[in-house]
Amino acid sequence: MMGWFGDTVALYGRVFRQAAERTLKNWPLAALAVGYPMLLAVLARVLGPYGVFGGLILTAAAAACFSSWLHFMQQVVRGGRADLRELGQSFGTYLGELLNVGFLLFVLQLLATLVLAPFPLLAIVFFLATLVFLNAVPELVYLGRFGAAELLAESYRFIGQNWIEWFPANFAFAALLLGVDRILPSGPFGVISAAGAGLVAAYVSVARGLLFLELTTSSRRAREFLTLMAERSGLLYETDQGYTIGDHLTMQEFLAGCYLGEHLPWEDPDGYAAFLAEKVGLSWWREVLILAAGYLAEKPGFAARQLLHQVAAQGLDPAGQLAALALAARGLLQLRARLRRPTWYAGLAADLANRLYRLLYAEPAGVPPAARHEAGLALGLLYGHPGDDSGLADPRFARPGGLPAFVPVAGGPFWMGDDAGPAEERPCHRVTLDPFELARFPTTNAMYARFVDAGGYGDPRWWAAAIADERWAGGKVRDYGEERAQPAYWEDPRWNNPAQPVVGVTWYEAVAYCAWLTAELADGRVYRLPTEAEWERAARGSSRSPTQGERPRAEGKRYPWGDDWEENRCNSEEAGLDASSPVGIFPSGAAEGGIEDMAGNVYEWCQDWYADDYHGHSQDAHNPAGPGKGRIRVLRGGSFYNEGPKYSRCGSRDWYAPDDGLSLRGFRCARASSSRS
């Protein structure tokens, strides 16, 4: 109610101010406001003796004067300035409409007199109703231009919809006119009084016109909005009684969130805690609680913080605790976009991040993949991208350049391939590698953002391979479908969480990042993609290292964690996430040394060209680097989209064109061992 009252007062203030400004600019209208009544008074005296004929002429003259007045009102209300040079033509502008309206009113009055003559009280009521509901006819004539019959119906509709804003202003106008008539002096000052009264009359007419425009424009827009919402959104439904809120889930969640915000019973903390304990774990209430926190954050005080603290405290087991913390984090993260965050934002963000990190990474527990995934996404958003003003940093990526730890992989011989696998994995053969180091995690969006923000796409120094293959020019990489200056899914919220592996990158983009990182860190290391042999060696671990003269054998680690498939150890099709997951949320599936996400999540580009018979040509090779040329590059590790038992094996090989960047593909960096650098 107070909101409507404030809006109405603001409307009146705007209309009255504009009317005063326009009336003063058009002060000659005061002469017309005085002159027309004087002219009609003279005509009444002259035409009085002529009876009905004189009355008809007087009626026509009154309509012509009123037409002229409305002509100039239309100019002032719509354009701000009256052109008195149009005085002659103004008498006919609305003459036809006014004569038709006058005739209809005469007929109505005559019928009412005949029918209601025996009922004087009803006749008075009819007269007052006519006066009330036809009050807006003048404005409808010159601002609406309806036909005569339509004018009466439209005036009735307008008054019915806007009476609560229209009549208070008109009562004020009437009081102003009566007050001026009594206050202004007469006698010698009659001319001055008449001019003042004319100016006030002009002001009242301009103000009525401006108010009419405000009400009809806003009403029309409101009706158009309601019609559009009813036709296209599903949020509103039209009924015989008007519009009602539909059964759209988003609207239900919004209203429920507002209700929780308005009726947050702090006086019954035990009851509310019981309510939260019941609802926090239910997916139907997730969005409601997030919206309730956002609603409370718009109010002064700490109610939103208190609600989020209570949400974060829920959960009877690690899975429930992770879900509650992730929900509280989502409720807090919606406040990042505000121009002024609450003073308590940073402290609560740090608290939630620390608790999420502890349960998710520092002290991992047996929690279903979906709960780990949601918690990892929330934590990734709390940490944010480099340059965000969150003030938080993921401790796993604390090395220079936002890098994770690099895990040393011992050099020496190992058995590569699998005689029990498809033809491209055979034969199982011995290769020897120098020591190297592999990033513990795939390259994340947060890591890759440093390259993008540093203008990496625009610097030809990093794109030698792409330039040679005509896949980069003018600051854009060319993949199989488009030219772009960022990863293909960089703006897609399904893939661009800071903690998710960067996807939608071609082999050329992965190589360019490594070249940039080498120059950026300038630590004496060369950062690059791992060779296919290095990747498989890191995934299998040391259990496959052969001794001199030993025959090839098929036993050993088929998966990074061991020989047997276990679906909860990686993000494959069986996990059901249907998207790349934040890196490191499957610690039980890590390879030797804690190298994570070597199975599933996203395929990883390797340095090598691909050949089906590569294994047959690399037996007893030292640091094999793949064929010398080709058309497709090696991919390893499987993805969230693929069957884990088949495609997440350490020996599984895949390939694609180096200029193809889909959501299944990312990469991680390798470098020479520190003992060799």
VOGU-3710 file (C-alpha; in Angstrom, 3 decimals, decimal comma):
1> mmgwfgdtva> 0,000/0,000/0,000  2,749/2,430/0,908  4,493/1,610/-2,352  1,360/2,559/-4,348  0,930/5,760/-2,321  4,529/6,773/-2,943  4,214/6,043/-6,680  1,012/8,108/-6,892  2,542/11,058/-5,064  5,525/10,914/-7,421
11> lygrvfrqaa> 3,129/10,816/-10,397  1,263/13,887/-9,174  4,482/15,747/-8,508  5,771/15,018/-12,009  2,483/15,997/-13,690  1,932/19,180/-11,681  5,500/20,349/-12,287  5,359/19,711/-16,019  1,941/21,385/-16,271  3,248/24,520/-14,555
21> ertlknwpla> 6,256/24,711/-16,868  4,166/24,270/-20,015  1,451/26,686/-18,903  3,968/29,442/-18,247  5,551/28,855/-21,647  2,094/29,162/-23,244  0,725/32,060/-21,176  -1,317/33,523/-24,106  -3,722/30,615/-23,594  -4,978/32,498/-20,543
31> alavgypmll> -6,524/35,016/-22,938  -8,406/32,229/-24,687  -9,550/30,758/-21,366  -11,106/34,141/-20,531  -12,096/35,200/-24,033  -14,144/32,160/-25,015  -16,525/32,363/-22,002  -16,925/36,104/-22,552  -17,696/35,532/-26,244  -20,273/32,888/-25,418
41> avlarvlgpy> -21,868/35,162/-22,809  -22,277/37,911/-25,404  -23,737/35,447/-27,907  -26,188/34,178/-25,307  -27,525/37,692/-24,806  -27,749/38,324/-28,540  -29,343/34,982/-29,446  -31,659/34,763/-26,450  -34,705/36,225/-28,222  -34,461/33,677/-31,045
51> gvfgglilta> -35,577/30,698/-28,988  -34,643/27,182/-30,148  -32,886/28,484/-33,237  -30,729/30,783/-31,153  -30,031/27,913/-28,744  -28,795/25,694/-31,567  -26,471/28,410/-32,822  -25,179/28,999/-29,300  -24,565/25,256/-28,857  -22,589/25,127/-32,093
61> aaaacfsswl> -20,548/28,172/-31,040  -19,790/26,606/-27,661  -18,666/23,394/-29,393  -16,441/25,409/-31,753  -14,824/27,308/-28,868  -14,289/24,064/-26,966  -12,806/22,516/-30,135  -10,357/25,398/-30,392  -9,405/25,014/-26,741  -8,816/21,263/-27,125
71> hfmqqvvrgg> -6,808/21,898/-30,308  -4,307/24,006/-28,391  -4,367/21,681/-25,358  -3,377/18,818/-27,645  -0,379/20,824/-28,868  0,727/21,753/-25,356  0,226/18,310/-23,808  1,877/16,363/-26,610  4,441/18,851/-27,906  4,883/21,493/-25,220
81> radlrelgqs> 4,020/24,524/-27,352  0,740/25,952/-28,724  0,751/27,548/-32,165  -1,799/30,375/-31,961  -1,443/30,981/-35,691  -3,790/28,009/-36,088  -6,603/29,813/-34,267  -8,862/29,949/-37,297  -8,660/26,260/-38,130  -8,789/25,201/-34,477
91> fgtylgelln> -12,558/25,861/-34,262  -13,243/22,946/-36,551  -10,666/20,428/-35,330  -12,953/18,531/-32,934  -16,275/20,205/-33,781  -17,844/17,065/-35,229  -16,923/14,864/-32,259  -18,144/17,444/-29,754  -21,481/17,961/-31,510  -22,033/14,187/-31,654
101> vgfllfvlql> -21,175/13,803/-27,972  -23,451/16,726/-27,108  -26,303/15,158/-29,044  -25,852/11,794/-27,305  -25,744/13,469/-23,910  -28,915/15,398/-24,775  -30,673/12,164/-25,736  -29,508/10,450/-22,553  -30,660/13,375/-20,432  -34,046/13,444/-22,184
111> latlvlapfp> -34,590/9,723/-21,697  -33,537/9,921/-18,079  -35,927/12,821/-17,492  -38,833/10,899/-19,006  -38,094/7,554/-17,380  -36,916/8,764/-13,965  -39,371/11,633/-13,523  -41,348/9,700/-10,866  -38,102/8,877/-9,029  -36,218/12,109/-8,268
121> llaivfflat> -33,623/10,375/-6,117  -32,704/8,017/-8,948  -32,562/10,953/-11,323  -30,025/12,652/-9,063  -27,965/9,443/-8,874  -28,081/9,134/-12,676  -26,937/12,735/-13,069  -24,033/12,224/-10,675  -23,023/8,950/-12,345  -23,021/10,661/-15,715
131> lvflnavpel> -20,912/13,480/-14,318  -18,447/11,007/-12,806  -18,076/8,462/-15,576  -17,978/10,962/-18,428  -15,428/13,129/-16,656  -12,602/12,097/-19,003  -14,476/12,746/-22,259  -12,544/15,960/-23,111  -9,191/14,226/-22,883  -10,521/11,239/-24,795
141> vylgrfgaae> -11,669/13,564/-27,562  -8,337/15,227/-28,232  -5,898/12,561/-27,003  -7,789/9,404/-27,904  -9,849/10,392/-30,969  -12,632/7,850/-30,419  -15,992/7,911/-32,147  -18,928/9,513/-30,354  -20,447/6,298/-29,027  -17,030/4,897/-28,198
151> llaesyrfig> -16,160/8,022/-26,225  -18,847/7,344/-23,650  -17,859/3,683/-23,242  -14,149/4,479/-23,190  -14,634/7,190/-20,569  -16,531/4,698/-18,413  -13,697/2,169/-18,788  -10,987/4,739/-18,097  -12,676/6,002/-14,935  -13,273/2,440/-13,747
161> qnwiewfpan> -9,595/1,579/-14,090  -7,997/4,837/-12,934  -10,493/6,525/-10,599  -8,244/6,206/-7,570  -5,539/8,294/-9,279  -7,815/10,480/-11,438  -10,337/11,927/-8,986  -8,051/13,107/-6,157  -6,219/15,236/-8,694  -9,475/16,527/-10,170
171> fafaalllgv> -10,813/17,435/-6,737  -7,610/19,402/-6,231  -8,117/21,109/-9,603  -11,715/22,026/-8,719  -10,635/23,408/-5,369  -7,941/25,433/-7,098  -10,420/26,959/-9,551  -12,921/27,812/-6,805  -10,199/29,238/-4,600  -8,843/31,437/-7,363
181> drilpsgpfg> -12,348/32,716/-8,121  -12,774/33,766/-4,502  -9,254/35,049/-3,842  -8,580/37,145/-6,924  -9,783/40,762/-6,550  -12,544/42,309/-8,617  -13,414/45,919/-9,364  -10,515/47,915/-10,855  -8,399/44,800/-10,848  -10,893/42,781/-12,869
191> visaagaglv> -8,609/42,478/-15,873  -5,777/41,139/-13,729  -8,168/38,771/-11,978  -9,498/37,503/-15,296  -5,973/36,903/-16,588  -5,049/35,005/-13,432  -8,190/32,906/-13,610  -7,495/32,153/-17,264  -3,948/31,095/-16,472  -5,191/28,761/-13,738
201> aayvsvargl> -7,818/27,335/-16,089  -5,115/26,658/-18,666  -2,946/25,029/-15,997  -5,780/22,752/-14,914  -6,493/21,677/-18,509  -2,807/20,969/-19,209  -2,416/19,048/-15,951  -5,501/16,926/-16,694  -4,133/16,129/-20,138  -0,706/15,167/-18,843
211> lflelttssr> -2,223/13,011/-16,093  -4,484/11,328/-18,648  -1,494/10,512/-20,842  0,463/9,118/-17,889  -2,418/6,892/-16,822  -3,387/5,662/-20,276  0,223/5,041/-21,344  1,097/3,120/-18,179  -2,199/1,235/-18,260  -1,710/0,280/-21,886
221> rarefltlma> 1,823/-0,887/-21,237  0,668/-2,846/-18,202  -2,060/-4,549/-20,254  0,404/-5,359/-23,017  2,835/-6,780/-20,480  0,173/-8,931/-18,842  -1,016/-10,186/-22,219  2,530/-11,039/-23,265  3,239/-12,833/-19,981  0,022/-14,827/-20,259
231> ersgllyetd> 0,680/-15,800/-23,871  4,373/-16,643/-23,744  5,767/-17,131/-20,251  3,379/-19,489/-18,520  3,774/-17,375/-15,369  0,311/-15,798/-15,591  -3,090/-17,111/-16,649  -6,070/-15,007/-17,671  -9,390/-15,834/-15,988  -12,853/-14,297/-15,862
241> qgytigdhlt> -11,779/-12,437/-12,724  -8,525/-11,135/-14,231  -5,032/-12,640/-14,082  -3,756/-15,251/-11,686  -0,313/-16,702/-11,072  0,123/-19,991/-12,849  1,793/-23,232/-11,828  5,172/-22,369/-13,340  7,859/-23,854/-11,106  10,114/-20,786/-11,262
251> mqeflagcyl> 7,307/-18,503/-10,068  6,399/-20,912/-7,289  10,014/-21,017/-6,145  10,301/-17,229/-6,268  7,166/-16,667/-4,204  8,145/-19,364/-1,726  11,570/-17,743/-1,339  9,964/-14,345/-0,714  7,632/-15,905/1,832  10,527/-17,495/3,705
261> gehlpwedpd> 12,307/-14,159/3,689  9,292/-12,311/5,043  8,414/-14,909/7,673  11,805/-15,955/8,936  10,972/-16,899/12,542  14,110/-16,032/14,446  12,054/-16,138/17,617  11,723/-19,919/17,119  15,246/-21,034/16,234  14,619/-24,667/17,112
271> gyaaflaekv> 11,561/-24,846/14,894  13,326/-23,171/12,014  16,363/-25,410/12,418  14,049/-28,416/12,190  12,489/-26,949/9,059  15,895/-26,461/7,420  17,075/-29,914/8,449  14,091/-31,349/6,602  14,262/-29,152/3,484  17,969/-28,570/2,778
281> glswwrevli> 18,487/-32,032/1,368  15,442/-31,893/-0,931  16,046/-30,757/-4,498  12,622/-29,054/-4,636  13,712/-26,617/-1,926  17,183/-25,842/-3,261  16,209/-22,861/-5,413  13,708/-21,649/-2,809  16,396/-21,348/-0,133  18,792/-19,631/-2,552
291> laagylaekp> 16,095/-17,102/-3,443  15,237/-16,579/0,233  18,875/-15,698/0,935  18,894/-13,263/-1,977  15,654/-11,688/-0,781  17,000/-11,211/2,730  20,251/-9,763/1,387  18,254/-6,857/-0,060  17,267/-5,863/3,456  19,591/-4,154/5,936
301> gfaarqllhq> 21,155/-6,252/8,645  22,499/-9,773/8,863  19,422/-11,933/8,295  20,797/-13,368/5,031  24,088/-14,303/6,677  22,256/-15,974/9,540  20,115/-17,996/7,139  23,158/-19,135/5,142  24,975/-20,086/8,342  22,010/-22,223/9,335
311> vaaqgldpag> 21,849/-23,863/5,929  25,573/-24,623/6,010  25,227/-26,281/9,417  22,886/-29,001/8,143  23,761/-32,582/7,234  24,159/-35,677/9,367  26,827/-37,379/7,223  29,563/-36,204/4,838  27,221/-36,328/1,844  24,596/-34,229/3,617
321> qlaalalaar> 27,204/-31,807/4,921  28,700/-31,302/1,453  25,234/-30,719/-0,015  24,379/-28,166/2,678  27,671/-26,311/2,279  27,287/-26,244/-1,509  23,750/-24,879/-1,150  24,905/-22,159/1,245  27,722/-21,264/-1,148  25,271/-20,959/-4,045
331> gllqlrarlr> 23,073/-18,713/-1,940  26,072/-16,514/-1,154  27,476/-16,469/-4,687  24,354/-14,814/-6,110  25,401/-11,672/-4,205  28,645/-11,294/-6,188  26,908/-9,308/-8,919  25,697/-6,601/-6,547  27,403/-3,224/-6,774  27,929/-3,310/-3,022
341> rptwyaglaa> 28,339/-6,689/-1,429  27,349/-7,098/2,203  30,136/-6,383/4,671  29,935/-9,967/5,835  30,341/-11,490/2,327  34,122/-12,039/2,388  34,157/-13,640/5,828  31,367/-16,060/5,045  32,886/-16,908/1,639  36,204/-17,808/3,279
351> dlanrlyrll> 34,471/-19,912/5,919  32,415/-21,854/3,382  35,427/-22,332/1,090  37,560/-23,729/3,918  34,850/-26,156/5,019  34,127/-27,296/1,474  37,818/-27,792/0,759  38,315/-29,853/3,891  35,449/-32,249/3,117  36,098/-32,421/-0,610
361> yaepagvppa> 39,890/-32,575/-0,836  41,732/-32,501/2,479  39,634/-35,181/4,181  37,741/-36,853/1,323  34,949/-39,181/2,346  32,840/-41,692/0,468  30,306/-39,295/-1,032  28,290/-39,960/-4,219  29,734/-38,343/-7,366  26,769/-35,978/-7,850
371> arheaglalg> 27,248/-34,462/-4,386  31,008/-34,115/-4,925  30,379/-32,546/-8,315  27,979/-29,898/-6,970  30,283/-29,097/-4,055  33,279/-28,812/-6,390  31,428/-26,412/-8,668  30,401/-24,237/-5,732  33,945/-24,196/-4,383  35,317/-23,353/-7,827
381> llyghpgdds> 33,045/-20,313/-7,975  34,076/-19,207/-4,494  37,733/-19,319/-5,535  36,906/-17,720/-8,883  39,210/-16,791/-11,751  42,544/-14,977/-11,494  41,847/-11,289/-11,005  38,485/-11,843/-9,317  38,070/-9,820/-6,155  37,033/-12,843/-4,113
391> gladprfarp> 40,258/-12,698/-2,113  40,325/-16,511/-2,027  42,791/-18,893/-3,639  42,637/-22,625/-4,207  45,584/-24,056/-2,207  46,002/-26,779/-4,831  47,009/-24,149/-7,400  49,361/-22,026/-5,350  52,430/-22,362/-7,612  53,552/-19,544/-9,902
401> gglpafvpva> 51,160/-19,074/-12,803  48,358/-20,627/-10,773  49,776/-24,076/-11,497  49,216/-27,238/-9,497  52,003/-29,433/-8,251  53,959/-31,372/-10,872  54,393/-35,020/-9,937  57,781/-36,621/-10,721  57,547/-39,761/-12,861  60,615/-41,987/-12,697
411> ggpfwmgdda> 62,471/-42,773/-15,910  63,335/-46,199/-17,198  61,634/-48,982/-19,162  57,943/-49,924/-18,895  55,464/-52,077/-20,798  53,258/-49,981/-23,093  50,110/-51,246/-24,806  47,818/-54,177/-24,119  47,784/-57,492/-25,976  44,204/-58,013/-24,775
421> gpaeerpchr> 43,042/-54,711/-26,239  41,975/-53,760/-29,771  44,467/-53,787/-32,637  45,703/-50,205/-32,145  46,827/-51,092/-28,582  48,861/-54,135/-29,666  51,471/-55,339/-29,208  52,371/-54,826/-25,595  55,964/-53,652/-25,938  58,824/-52,201/-23,975
431> vtldpfelar> 59,798/-48,526/-24,206  62,209/-46,453/-22,152  61,590/-42,915/-20,956  63,677/-40,251/-19,320  62,342/-38,908/-16,027  59,687/-36,221/-16,434  57,035/-34,445/-14,416  53,320/-34,291/-15,102  50,775/-31,786/-13,765  48,699/-33,284/-11,007
441> fpttnamyar> 45,509/-31,958/-12,629  44,334/-31,169/-16,141  44,571/-27,500/-17,070  41,552/-25,753/-15,549  39,556/-22,782/-16,766  41,137/-20,685/-14,023  44,626/-21,637/-15,232  43,786/-21,057/-18,887  42,181/-17,692/-18,079  45,644/-16,308/-17,345
451> fvdaggygdp> 46,635/-17,058/-20,929  43,455/-15,482/-22,329  43,718/-12,399/-20,091  47,385/-11,937/-21,047  46,383/-11,588/-24,705  47,657/-15,026/-25,576  45,386/-15,418/-28,560  46,733/-12,253/-30,123  50,460/-13,004/-29,807  51,913/-14,936/-32,765
461> rwwaaaiade> 54,883/-16,096/-30,688  52,768/-18,874/-29,158  51,149/-20,071/-32,371  54,045/-21,343/-34,490  52,446/-24,756/-35,055  49,050/-23,248/-35,865  50,558/-20,680/-38,222  52,495/-23,398/-40,040  49,248/-25,335/-40,561  47,272/-22,152/-41,397
471> rwaggkvrdy> 45,119/-22,485/-38,307  45,821/-19,075/-36,743  45,678/-15,556/-38,129  44,829/-12,101/-36,858  44,535/-13,133/-33,231  42,095/-15,954/-33,869  42,488/-19,700/-33,988  40,596/-21,534/-36,692  38,947/-24,766/-35,687  36,866/-26,966/-37,940
481> geeraqpayw> 33,806/-24,723/-37,662  34,763/-21,143/-36,796  37,404/-18,588/-35,930  37,608/-17,500/-32,316  39,807/-15,797/-29,749  38,878/-17,948/-26,761  37,899/-21,581/-26,140  34,731/-22,699/-27,861  32,734/-23,049/-24,616  34,310/-20,172/-22,703
491> edprwnnpaq> 30,965/-18,433/-22,103  28,923/-21,577/-21,463  28,135/-22,051/-17,734  27,945/-25,803/-18,212  31,685/-25,896/-18,949  33,283/-22,663/-17,688  33,461/-23,140/-13,931  36,958/-22,088/-12,778  37,592/-25,552/-11,331  36,523/-27,513/-14,406
501> pvvgvtwyea> 39,126/-28,540/-16,982  39,200/-26,149/-19,908  37,409/-27,720/-22,871  36,617/-26,673/-26,395  40,323/-26,250/-27,120  42,092/-27,581/-30,176  45,508/-29,207/-30,056  46,927/-25,907/-31,318  45,461/-23,994/-28,358  46,939/-26,500/-25,930
511> vaycawltae> 50,376/-26,125/-27,528  50,074/-22,319/-27,538  49,272/-22,301/-23,810  52,361/-24,403/-23,100  54,560/-22,044/-25,145  53,140/-19,019/-23,329  53,588/-20,698/-19,934  57,227/-21,464/-20,697  57,925/-17,789/-21,434  55,694/-16,486/-18,643
521> ladgrvyrlp> 57,340/-18,514/-15,867  60,872/-18,296/-17,289  62,012/-20,877/-14,737  64,345/-22,746/-17,087  61,735/-25,420/-17,832  60,005/-26,154/-21,110  56,307/-26,773/-20,619  54,689/-28,970/-23,243  52,098/-31,629/-23,841  53,123/-35,110/-22,713
531> teaeweraar> 53,972/-37,683/-25,348  51,611/-40,615/-25,637  54,187/-42,876/-23,993  54,665/-40,455/-21,096  50,932/-40,177/-20,590  50,484/-43,966/-20,428  53,490/-44,386/-18,150  52,081/-41,857/-15,684  48,631/-43,470/-15,803  49,887/-47,023/-15,257
541> gssrsptqge> 52,414/-46,221/-12,577  55,579/-48,170/-11,890  54,044/-51,631/-11,542  54,531/-52,241/-15,258  58,283/-51,585/-15,321  60,009/-54,623/-16,911  63,414/-56,031/-16,150  66,002/-56,649/-18,867  65,082/-59,632/-21,014  61,617/-60,008/-19,476
551> rpraegkryp> 58,907/-61,108/-21,866  55,946/-58,751/-22,452  53,097/-59,455/-20,081  49,535/-58,297/-19,968  49,096/-58,100/-16,204  49,511/-54,832/-14,340  47,329/-51,770/-13,848  44,563/-51,612/-16,402  43,182/-48,486/-14,719  45,072/-45,810/-12,784
561> wgddweenrc> 43,872/-47,305/-9,471  44,302/-51,000/-10,299  43,141/-53,873/-12,467  39,401/-53,872/-11,788  36,831/-51,365/-12,960  35,101/-49,342/-10,193  32,634/-46,741/-11,433  32,845/-44,323/-8,491  36,556/-43,751/-9,059  36,242/-41,487/-12,124
571> nseeagldas> 33,884/-39,283/-14,093  32,784/-41,583/-16,886  29,355/-42,241/-18,337  28,576/-44,424/-15,334  28,923/-41,486/-12,914  25,883/-39,876/-14,531  27,151/-36,294/-14,325  26,840/-35,655/-18,074  29,452/-32,900/-17,885  33,090/-32,372/-17,025
581> spvgifpsga> 33,636/-32,268/-13,278  35,837/-30,011/-11,134  39,316/-31,491/-11,160  40,299/-33,712/-8,272  36,886/-34,746/-6,936  37,699/-38,430/-7,570  40,840/-38,799/-5,418  40,359/-42,560/-5,058  40,872/-42,870/-8,817  44,213/-41,073/-8,876
591> aeggiedmag> 47,260/-42,619/-10,504  50,537/-43,243/-8,732  51,912/-40,115/-7,091  48,443/-38,534/-6,831  48,056/-37,630/-10,514  44,301/-37,129/-10,795  41,672/-37,397/-13,519  43,807/-39,643/-15,732  40,671/-41,743/-16,247  37,483/-40,062/-17,440
601> nvyewcqdwy> 36,422/-36,427/-17,071  37,895/-35,122/-20,369  40,098/-36,574/-23,082  43,603/-35,100/-23,008  45,631/-34,030/-26,017  49,075/-35,601/-26,346  52,005/-34,298/-28,357  52,090/-37,163/-30,871  50,595/-37,687/-34,260  48,396/-40,786/-34,216
611> addyhghsqd> 48,919/-43,998/-36,152  47,072/-47,297/-35,662  50,292/-49,314/-35,996  52,430/-47,011/-33,854  52,986/-49,655/-31,167  54,416/-52,048/-33,706  57,089/-49,498/-34,678  58,099/-48,260/-31,228  59,325/-51,452/-29,575  62,417/-50,872/-27,447
621> ahnpagpgkg> 62,283/-47,196/-28,366  63,791/-44,506/-26,152  61,492/-41,516/-25,561  59,226/-42,366/-28,492  57,415/-39,292/-29,800  55,013/-40,855/-32,298  55,044/-40,786/-36,098  56,951/-38,005/-37,821  53,826/-36,696/-39,541  50,122/-37,337/-39,787
631> rirvlrggsf> 46,646/-35,827/-39,960  45,276/-36,604/-36,501  46,654/-36,230/-32,968  46,501/-38,583/-29,997  43,860/-38,254/-27,264  44,005/-40,255/-24,039  41,995/-40,964/-20,908  38,325/-41,196/-21,922  35,697/-38,700/-20,801  32,460/-38,193/-18,895
641> ynegpkysrc> 30,625/-39,174/-22,075  32,291/-42,538/-22,630  31,914/-45,996/-21,132  34,476/-46,203/-18,367  35,382/-49,918/-18,504  36,363/-49,586/-22,163  37,628/-46,035/-22,676  39,111/-45,154/-19,289  41,712/-47,933/-19,399  45,323/-46,830/-19,270
651> gsrdwyapdd> 45,991/-48,437/-22,660  42,936/-47,051/-24,471  43,898/-44,888/-27,431  41,840/-42,281/-29,266  42,482/-39,516/-31,781  41,030/-36,507/-33,509  41,978/-33,760/-35,924  44,180/-31,170/-34,179  41,851/-28,328/-35,234  38,834/-29,856/-33,501
661> glslrgfrca> 37,789/-28,433/-30,163  34,801/-30,121/-28,539  33,542/-30,259/-24,975  35,130/-33,684/-24,445  38,720/-32,499/-24,888  41,209/-30,740/-22,641  44,884/-31,189/-21,778  47,484/-31,140/-19,040  51,102/-30,013/-19,087  54,328/-31,956/-18,761
671> rasssrs> 57,897/-30,797/-18,216  61,332/-32,366/-17,905  62,299/-33,687/-14,498  64,023/-31,156/-12,229  67,002/-33,533/-12,089  67,481/-33,019/-15,841  66,715/-29,290/-16,062
//
